[in-house]
Amino acid sequence: MIDHITKLLEQIPPSVQLIAVSKTRSVSEVMEVYHKGIRHFGENKVQELIAKQPLLPSDIHWHLIGHLQTNKVKQIAPFVHLIQSVDSLKLLKEINAQAMKNNRVIDCLLQIYIAMEDTKYGLDYTEAEALLSSQEFKAMRNIRITGLMGIATFTDDHAVVKQEFQSLKHYFNKLKTDYFADQSYFKEISMGMSGDFAMAIELGSTMVRIGTAIFGERDYSK
Ligand SMILES: *Cc1c(COP(=O)(O)O)cnc(C)c1O
C-alpha cells in the first residue's frame, strides 16, 4: 500500500487536492494512509463516517461524497469539512440550518449530473441555475458553495468520460461567470477517481477522489 501512495502522489500536482476515499476501510487502514501525510478523506455514507470519525485524528478533513439525506445532516454538521454531494435546495437549507446551530459555515459543492446513466444523483445545469438564482439560497449565511462535483459514467470508453469531464468544466465556467464572478472561493471542480484521475486533472480537476488506487480493491462482502 505504501508504494501505491508514493507513486500516486507523484502523479498529482500540488494544486490538486487528493481525497482518499476510505469507504469500507478499517480505522487501521485509514491510519496507514494518514501516516503517509494524507489529511483529506472521503466517505459516501453518513453512518460509516460518524462511526470512524471519533476514532481517528482530529486534524483529518472529512468529505461527504455520497448522497446525503436531509435527516442525517445534523450528524455530520459539527465536523464535516466539505459536503460534495449537494443535489437539492431542500438539502442545502438543512445544511445551512444545522451549520447555524453549530455556529459555523459549511462548505459545499453542487453535485452536477454528467453521466449517461439516469440512476445517478445530481442537479442538471438548469436546476443548478434555479437553485443559485433563488432568494432562499441568497439568504443563506452558513453555507458556502465552493464549486462543483461530478461522477462520470462507469465505463472503459475514455471518449465518454472525457466528454463528461469537459461538460463539468464548461458548467463550472458558466456558473462562475454568472453567479460567482467576485467570489474567489468558488474554485473547485471535484472530478476523477482511480481509473480516470489523470485525464480529469488534464481537463481541469482541482480535487480527485481516489479509493482503489490507494487502498486496493474494495471488499463489500466483509
Ligand atoms: C467510491 C467513490 C470514489 C472512489 O472510487 P475508486 O474507483 O475506488 O477510486 C470516488 N467518488 C465517489 C463519489 C465514490 O463513491
The ligand as a Gaussian input file, in Angstrom:
#p B3LYP/6-31G(d) Opt

LIG

0 1
 C      -16.130000       5.167000      -4.176000
 C      -16.105000       6.553000      -4.730000
 C      -14.925000       7.085000      -5.280000
 C      -13.620000       6.336000      -5.387000
 O      -13.668000       5.334000      -6.340000
 P      -12.342000       4.491000      -6.736000
 O      -12.663000       3.961000      -8.075000
 O      -12.190000       3.432000      -5.697000
 O      -11.196000       5.433000      -6.739000
 C      -14.973000       8.400000      -5.752000
 N      -16.101000       9.140000      -5.699000
 C      -17.249000       8.662000      -5.172000
 C      -18.451000       9.530000      -5.131000
 C      -17.292000       7.350000      -4.673000
 O      -18.441000       6.879000      -4.143000

